[in-house]
Amino acid sequence: MNSSFPLIYLSALALILSVVGWFVFREIRRTRRQEEIINRLQGRLTKEKGSPQEHYELGSVYLEKRLYMQAATQLKRSLEVAGETIPPACNALGFVYFCQGQYDLAIRYYKDALDADPDYVTAWNNLGHAYEKKNLVSPGLEAYESALKVDPTNSLARRRADSLRKRLAPAGS
């Protein structure tokens, strides 16, 4: 029994190191991909006007890296270059401001996304969450219910709407 202990120990250690190595490899690969996109697009966008999609892509990578100011700049530029409201760009801008605790700006951009595409479920969910952060229960519930009208199987909206309904219900009910 004692002779198998070192083998079990080494096997377990090798397994743990393999798992940790896999996660480190994935993170390095993800970071490398982000940096390649940043290098490619930054170089192009400093020389040229660029397309709305390129600005959106660069803004999205900045958002993934939590570089909120750079993300906001690129996402706004995407909207300027397009000359119209692009729902994913507005939603991403709303998320940038949400992450910074600027809930009023987040709500504005989520609403812009929804004005352009009333069936944009992610924007409805994000709008509901922003209202929740501001302790605006009724508008939050309305946003989640709108998400459920578009996608009745949306588990996030269902869960959050149920939670808000409980908060709205009188204490004695």
C-alpha positions as CSV (number, residue, x, y, z in Angstrom):
1,M,0.0,0.0,0.0
2,N,2.8,2.4,0.9
3,S,4.6,1.7,-2.4
4,S,1.6,2.9,-4.5
5,F,1.3,6.2,-2.6
6,P,4.1,8.0,-4.6
7,L,2.6,6.9,-7.9
8,I,-0.9,8.2,-6.9
9,Y,0.6,11.4,-5.6
10,L,2.6,12.0,-8.8
11,S,-0.4,11.1,-11.0
12,A,-2.6,13.5,-9.1
13,L,0.1,16.2,-9.3
14,A,0.5,15.7,-13.0
15,L,-3.3,15.9,-13.5
16,I,-3.5,19.1,-11.5
17,L,-0.6,20.7,-13.4
18,S,-2.1,19.6,-16.8
19,V,-5.4,21.3,-15.9
20,V,-3.7,24.5,-14.7
21,G,-1.5,24.4,-17.8
22,W,-4.6,24.1,-20.0
23,F,-6.2,27.2,-18.4
24,V,-3.0,29.2,-18.7
25,F,-2.7,28.2,-22.4
26,R,-6.3,29.3,-23.1
27,E,-5.8,32.6,-21.3
28,I,-2.5,33.3,-23.3
29,R,-4.3,32.4,-26.5
30,R,-7.2,34.7,-25.8
31,T,-5.0,37.6,-24.8
32,R,-2.8,37.1,-27.9
33,R,-6.0,37.1,-30.1
34,Q,-7.1,40.4,-28.5
35,E,-3.7,42.0,-28.9
36,E,-3.5,41.0,-32.6
37,I,-7.0,42.5,-33.2
38,I,-5.9,45.7,-31.4
39,N,-2.7,46.0,-33.3
40,R,-4.3,45.3,-36.7
41,L,-7.2,47.7,-36.2
42,Q,-5.4,50.5,-34.3
43,G,-2.9,50.7,-37.1
44,R,-5.6,50.9,-39.8
45,L,-7.9,53.2,-37.9
46,T,-5.2,55.8,-37.2
47,K,-4.5,56.1,-40.9
48,E,-8.0,55.7,-42.3
49,K,-11.6,56.5,-41.4
50,G,-12.4,52.8,-41.0
51,S,-15.8,51.1,-41.2
52,P,-18.4,51.0,-38.4
53,Q,-17.7,47.2,-38.0
54,E,-14.0,47.8,-37.5
55,H,-14.6,50.5,-34.8
56,Y,-17.2,48.2,-33.2
57,E,-14.8,45.2,-33.2
58,L,-12.0,47.3,-31.6
59,G,-14.4,48.7,-29.1
60,S,-15.6,45.2,-28.2
61,V,-12.0,44.0,-27.6
62,Y,-11.3,47.0,-25.4
63,L,-14.5,46.2,-23.5
64,E,-13.4,42.6,-23.0
65,K,-10.1,44.0,-21.6
66,R,-12.1,46.4,-19.4
67,L,-10.5,49.4,-21.0
68,Y,-13.8,51.4,-20.8
69,M,-12.7,54.8,-22.0
70,Q,-11.1,53.4,-25.1
71,A,-14.1,51.1,-25.7
72,A,-16.5,54.0,-25.4
73,T,-14.5,56.1,-27.9
74,Q,-14.4,53.3,-30.5
75,L,-18.1,52.4,-30.0
76,K,-19.2,56.1,-30.4
77,R,-16.9,56.3,-33.5
78,S,-18.7,53.3,-34.9
79,L,-22.0,55.1,-34.6
80,E,-20.6,58.3,-36.1
81,V,-19.1,56.5,-39.1
82,A,-22.3,54.5,-39.7
83,G,-24.5,57.7,-39.5
84,E,-27.2,55.6,-37.9
85,T,-28.1,53.7,-34.8
86,I,-26.5,50.3,-34.6
87,P,-28.2,48.3,-31.9
88,P,-25.2,46.1,-30.8
89,A,-23.0,49.2,-30.6
90,C,-25.6,51.1,-28.5
91,N,-26.0,48.1,-26.3
92,A,-22.2,47.8,-25.9
93,L,-22.0,51.5,-25.1
94,G,-24.7,51.0,-22.5
95,F,-22.7,48.2,-21.0
96,V,-19.5,50.3,-20.9
97,Y,-21.4,53.0,-18.9
98,F,-23.1,50.3,-16.7
99,C,-19.7,48.9,-15.8
100,Q,-18.6,52.4,-14.7
101,G,-21.7,52.9,-12.6
102,Q,-23.1,55.5,-14.9
103,Y,-26.6,54.0,-15.0
104,D,-28.4,57.0,-16.6
105,L,-26.1,56.9,-19.6
106,A,-26.4,53.1,-19.8
107,I,-30.2,53.4,-19.8
108,R,-30.0,56.0,-22.6
109,Y,-27.9,53.8,-24.8
110,Y,-30.0,50.6,-24.1
111,K,-33.1,52.6,-25.1
112,D,-31.4,53.8,-28.3
113,A,-30.6,50.1,-29.1
114,L,-34.3,49.2,-28.4
115,D,-35.6,52.1,-30.5
116,A,-33.6,50.7,-33.5
117,D,-34.5,47.1,-32.7
118,P,-37.4,46.5,-30.3
119,D,-36.8,42.7,-30.4
120,Y,-33.3,43.0,-29.0
121,V,-33.6,40.7,-26.0
122,T,-30.1,41.4,-24.6
123,A,-30.8,45.1,-24.5
124,W,-34.1,44.5,-22.7
125,N,-32.3,42.4,-20.1
126,N,-29.5,45.0,-19.7
127,L,-32.1,47.8,-19.4
128,G,-33.9,45.9,-16.7
129,H,-30.6,45.4,-14.8
130,A,-29.7,49.1,-15.1
131,Y,-33.1,50.0,-13.7
132,E,-32.6,47.5,-10.8
133,K,-29.2,49.1,-10.0
134,K,-31.1,52.4,-9.7
135,N,-33.7,50.8,-7.5
136,L,-36.4,51.5,-10.1
137,V,-38.3,48.3,-9.7
138,S,-41.4,49.0,-11.9
139,P,-39.4,50.1,-15.0
140,G,-37.0,47.2,-14.4
141,L,-40.0,44.7,-14.3
142,E,-41.4,46.3,-17.5
143,A,-38.1,45.8,-19.2
144,Y,-37.8,42.1,-18.2
145,E,-41.4,41.6,-19.2
146,S,-40.7,43.1,-22.6
147,A,-37.8,40.7,-23.0
148,L,-40.1,37.8,-22.2
149,K,-42.6,39.0,-24.8
150,V,-39.8,38.7,-27.4
151,D,-38.4,35.5,-26.0
152,P,-40.7,33.6,-23.6
153,T,-37.9,31.1,-22.8
154,N,-35.5,33.7,-21.5
155,S,-34.6,32.3,-18.1
156,L,-32.7,35.4,-17.0
157,A,-35.6,37.7,-17.7
158,R,-38.0,35.3,-16.0
159,R,-35.9,34.9,-12.9
160,R,-35.4,38.7,-12.6
161,A,-39.0,39.5,-13.3
162,D,-40.2,37.1,-10.6
163,S,-37.8,38.6,-8.2
164,L,-39.0,42.1,-8.9
165,R,-42.7,41.1,-8.7
166,K,-42.0,39.8,-5.2
167,R,-40.4,43.2,-4.3
168,L,-43.5,45.0,-5.6
169,A,-46.0,42.8,-3.8
170,P,-47.3,44.1,-0.6
171,A,-45.7,42.6,2.5
172,G,-48.9,41.0,3.8
173,S,-49.8,39.2,0.5
